[in-house]
Amino acid sequence: MIRHIVLVRFRPDVTDAQAADLFAPIPRLAARLPGVAGFAAGRSESPEQIERGYLHGFTIDFADWDALATYQADAEHRAFGAGLVAHAAGGIDGILVFDLPFTGAPC
C-alpha cells in the first residue's frame, strides 16, 4: 500500500472551518476512485506542537502506485489540489507531499 500524506500551511486568513471545507472533496474522491483503502483529514492535534505551521493535512491510502497515479491524473483531484494551493501560504510552497510505501502491518 501507499500512504499519500499531504500537509498544508494555510495562509493566516484561512480559518479552521474554511480548511475543513477545502478538505470536503476527499471522501467523494476516495469513494469514486479505484484502489483507495482509506483516508483521514483535519487539523493537527500533536502534543509535540512542532508542526512548523503545517497545521492541517490529510492522508489517503492507495492499494498500489497505479491507484495513486489514477488519483493524480483525475480532474477532480486536480481541481481540489488547485484549491489547496490557492489557500496555502506561498502557494505550492505551503504544501508538503510525502508518499510512503507500507505493508499495513505494525512495525
N, C-alpha and C positions, 0 to 999 in steps of 0.2 A: 504494500500500500504506500501511497504518497500523501503526506500531510502537507497541505498548502497553507502556509502561515503568512498572514498579512497584518502588519502593524501600521497604524496611521497616527501621525501627529497632525491633528486638525488645527486650522487657524484659530486664534483666540476667540473669535466671534462665533464659532460653531458650538452650539450647546449640546449637552448630552442627548437631548430629545432629537435634535437635528441629526446627530451621529447615528442614533437608532434608526431614524427614517432612511438615512443613506444606506444602512445595512439591510433594510427591509427586503430587497430583492433576493437575498441569499437563499431563503427557504424555497422560493419559486425556482431558482436556478438548480438547486440541489434536487428538487423533485422532478425536474424536467430532463436533466442531463443524465446520460448513462454512466455508470461506474462511480457514482457518488455514494460513499458509505456513511457519511455523517458530517455535521457542521456545528459550529458554535460561534457566537459573535457577542461583542459587548465591550464594556469598559473594564480596564484593569482593576483588580481588587488585591493586587500583590502587597503583602505586608512589608516586603523589602523596599518598595517605593523607589526603585531605580529604573523607571521606565524611560527616563530621559526625554519626556514629552510625548512618547508614543503611548497615549493613554487608552486608545481604542484599537480593536483588531478583531480578526476572525480567523478561523481555521475551517478548511474543507478537506475531508479525507477522500482520496480517489483510489480506485481499485488498482490502477497502474498508470504509467506515463501516458499511454494513449488516451485514457479518460481525462487526464489533466490537459492534454493537447486539445481535446474536443472542447473543453471548458474555455481554454484560452482563445480559441478561434470563434467562439459563439458571439453573435452580435449583441445579445442581451448582456452578456458578461462585459463586453467592450463598453457598452453604454454605462453600466454600473461602475466600471473602473474609471471612466471619464468623470463621473460624478464625484468619486473619491478624490481624484487628482484635483478637480476644481475647488474642493474644500480643504485640501491638505495644505499645511504651512509650506510655502515654497513649491507648490505643485508636486510633481513627481518626487522631489527631494524629501517630501514629508511622508513618504511611503516606503516601507521595507517589505520585501517578499522573500520568503525562505521556504524551499521545498525539501522536505525531509522524508527519505525512504525509511519505512519501518515495517516490522512484521506484525505489529499489533499485539505482540506478546510482551510481558513485563521484561524489563532489562535485567 
